[in-house]
């Protein structure tokens, strides 16, 4: 048994090392990955923000700055490696964050009743997105989210603190708290958020300027709503594609209508989550991770923007789900990994085809977004069935069936 476990561990580490070496070769341009240069955001945008942030202020004049205040920390993090240039230090730190996620998943998978599947999902899923994952700071945020979920069952206050910190890095980790049933995580999250916000408010002006930029964003060309305009361009729609607010967006007639519709869908997704939370009666240990996975899926597919790096969040959450043997998120995870592979095809490989809305570009987007929609629908239905309409246990001989309203509450 011990030898078999060691063999599996060595195999996992070998797979991680080989795939990450390839990613590093791509971002350091030892091997050129086809398509546009995905590292330009680091050497251009991030490095420019770095100099502004070091002066004690947020880059308020740059509309591409659309992040909560704690995002300053990963942008400034290359200062930890002063012997490297900015971009090289950033890539190395992202790789270290990637390794931390693997270690957390491997550690969690060794607990009784849990599985190493999650570590394999992360190891094999991340490289499917290509070098983009190392050219954004989303792996760092995902590491915080994975740490929060891994700690969640035994240390609810740590779950709340890490979720709040993650939310102030990139908003979405606040959804990690959807599946928790006790007050401790929420209280810890509130205290942590207030403390961090207070520090930034007192030391750096404009910590919430990102809210205005987010409000004014349009429909990005890779989003679900963008499919309307990709098709409409072949029937005389007179809009165009422009670099707007840091992303490639559609601009023209009815774009505002589609963007508003996306916001309405996001509100409806929130309503479904609220209904689920009110109706849920069974909270198993895996429910915390499953609920977070479903919540982020819902808010990803209804967003006006679906950037390739968003799938890093989902792969991390899916990996935590599959750490639990009883999680029912296996099929959604498979669909997500297929969507990740479709994503690297549409960006960066054939992004030019996406921008001009030709047959190849539209096909790739329909495939990627269709897989994400399928993963979301299957995951949501399985979460509902597992927590709301779950079958009651069989009664003992001579006893009446137990009521459906009984509650099994997780430790957090």
Buried (B, 14 or more C-beta within 10 A) or exposed (E): EEEEEEEBBEEBBEBBEEBBEBBBBBBBEEEEBEBEBBBEBBBEBBBBBBEBBEEEBBBBEBBBBBBBBBBBBBBBBBEEBEEBEBBBBBBBBBBBBBBBBBEBBBEBBBBEEBBBBBBBBBBBBBBBBBBBBBBBBBBBBBBBBBBBBBBBBEBBBBBBBBBBBBBBBBBBBBBBBBBBBBEBBBBBBEBBBEEBBEEBEEEBEBBEBBEEBBEEBBBBBBBBBBBBBBEBBEEEBEBEBBEBBBBBBBEBEBBEEBBEBBEEBBEEBBEBBEEBBEEBBBBBBBBBBBBBBBBBBBBBBBBBBBBBBBBBBBBBBBBBBBBBEEBBBBEBBBBBBBBBBBBBBBBBBBBEBBBEBBEBBBBBBBBBBBBBBBBBBBBBBBBBEBBBEBEEEEEEEEEEEEEEEEEEEBEB
